[in-house]
Every structure is written in C-alpha cells, then in structure tokens.
Amino acid sequence: MHSFVNDLERPVGTYLYGRRMYEVMVYWETAHTVGDQSPIIRDFAQIWQAADKIVYSKTLETVSSARTRIERDFDPEAVRQLKARAERDLSVGGPDLAAQAIRAGLVDELHLFVTPIAVGGGKQSLPDDVRLELELLDERRFGSGVVHLRYRTRTGRAAS
C-alpha cells in the first residue's frame, strides 16, 4: 500500500498543511537517517523532501524542514493563483485546511482511504455546509481491507 501512496504523491510539487498535519509529516524530513528503512520508505522520504511545503498556522513559530514556509491565514485567492502557476500538483493535508479548500472550490480531486477500523469521533474533513457532486475515477482494494477511492469534483468547484 505504501508503494501505491508513493505513486500518488510523486506528482505533488507543493503540500499545503495545517499545523498538526505538518507536525506529523515533518518526520519525513529525517526519515532517511533512521537505520534499516525499506526502499519504499526511503522513496517516500525523497518525494516529501523534494516538494515545497506551506504550513497554515497562527501559532507555529518556526519550521523544521527545508522548502517550507508558514502562512498565518488561508487565502483562497492566493492558493488559486498558486494553483494556476503550478507546474506540478498541489496536495492539501489536514481536516480543517481540507474543509477550507473544499469550501473555496479549490479541490479538483479527492483521494479517500477507507480503513476497516472504527474508532469514533475525530475531525471531519468534509465540511457540513458544502455539496460536492463527485465522479468516481478509480478504486483500489488492498489485502489489509483498506480501500482507496479517487473522485473528481464534477464542476471543479464546491457548491454551497
């Protein structure tokens, strides 16, 4: 499954993260220094390190990774311009930030991983006040029971 995720992430040139998601993902900045990593893990670390990162946070003082900057506020128009200029894909990580991007009509595709574990609660990334019409582009089942669903927004914009 990790190899599959690597292939999904390979076209990403810029990651947009909320603070908490960045704090989880920054592990990949030094993952290659941990002994006995598999080639798949090293590959993901290289993919992550090669991309630019923008962290949206009002509280984060400094970043712990290269190619990373902090933005205090999510500005949909600035992201729209970044997206228009981008030569590679943008990826949004973190439920609050994803909800803002969906609400602003910035999301063209959704990649959902359904995991066969129910824990209850947690933050939702799909906002309550938005209706998206989705077209299923692909699905993949893994031996672990995880299912990946890839959807495209039909209009490319969120409809409130």
Secondary structure, 3 states (H helix, E strand, C coil): CHHHHHHHHCCEEEEEEEHHHHHHHHHHHCHHHCCCCCHHHHHHHHHHHHCEEEEECCCCCCCCCCCEEEECCCCHHHHHHHHHHCCCEEEEECHHHHHHHHHCCCCCEEEEEECCCCCCCCCCCCCCCCECCEEEEEEEECCCCCEEEEEEECCCCCEC
